[in-house]
Amino acid sequence: MRVYAESIDGSVYHYRDKSGLEVDAVIQLADGRWGAIEIKMGAGEIEETSENLMKIAKVVDTRKMNEPSFLMVLTGTEYAFRMKNGVYVVPLGCLKD
């Protein structure tokens, strides 16, 4: 992920707060845009993981940071789609070129 982020002038971070909310990767671009990514190889955790991403988006202090440009679950599944809550589900294979 770092290679993809750096190619668009971005950085990758891990996020965890004192309440236990955690995100595997936060990609932040130089212009202030950012997105959160959770990595889950199986389909069984997608729903719960998307709810966690929505919690993260709600606790962001938008006086200090922009709202997220995207929330994504990176999976080992076959299909990419956007959930009703706006979270993207993206197969690992989509990250090539």
FIBAKE-121400 format. One record per residue (C-alpha): x negated, z negated, y. Coordinates in steps of 0.1 Angstrom, whole numbers, padded with zeros to 4 digits, always signed. Layout:
N
XZY...
// end
This chain:
97
+0000+0000+0000-0029-0007+0023-0041+0029+0021-0006+0042+0031-0003+0017+0060-0038+0024+0073-0031+0062+0073-0004+0056+0099-0023+0030+0119-0007+0000+0102-0017-0032+0085-0004-0050+0055+0003-0087+0053+0019-0112+0030+0046-0135+0043+0056-0170+0033+0073-0196+0054+0077-0234+0051+0112-0230+0036+0098-0210+0007+0110-0175+0019+0084-0150+0008+0077-0113+0010+0051-0094-0011+0041-0071+0017+0049-0067+0054+0037-0034+0069+0032-0036+0107+0024-0006+0129+0004-0007+0161+0035+0000+0181+0052-0031+0169+0075-0016+0142+0074-0033+0109+0091-0034+0075+0092-0058+0045+0086-0048+0009+0093-0068-0023+0077-0054-0055+0098-0057-0087+0091-0035-0116+0125-0040-0134+0160-0032-0122+0173-0066-0131+0160-0083-0100+0169-0057-0074+0202-0074-0062+0186-0109-0058+0155-0094-0042+0175-0075-0017+0194-0106-0007+0160-0123-0001+0149-0095+0021+0182-0099+0041+0174-0136+0046+0139-0128+0059+0154-0103+0084+0178-0130+0097+0151-0156+0104+0129-0133+0124+0126-0144+0160+0135-0111+0177+0122-0125+0210+0087-0123+0195+0090-0094+0171+0112-0063+0167+0139-0063+0141+0126-0047+0108+0126-0009+0107+0132-0011+0070+0136-0035+0041+0126-0021+0007+0124-0031-0030+0096-0011-0046+0104-0007-0083+0094+0009-0116+0129+0024-0119+0137+0062-0118+0159+0066-0087+0157+0059-0050+0188+0048-0032+0200+0027-0003+0220-0003-0011+0252-0012+0008+0233-0039+0027+0208-0013+0040+0179-0023+0017+0161+0007+0002+0152+0008-0035+0123+0031-0040+0105+0039-0073+0067+0035-0073+0064+0072-0082+0078+0081-0047+0046+0068-0031+0024+0097-0041+0013+0121-0014
// end
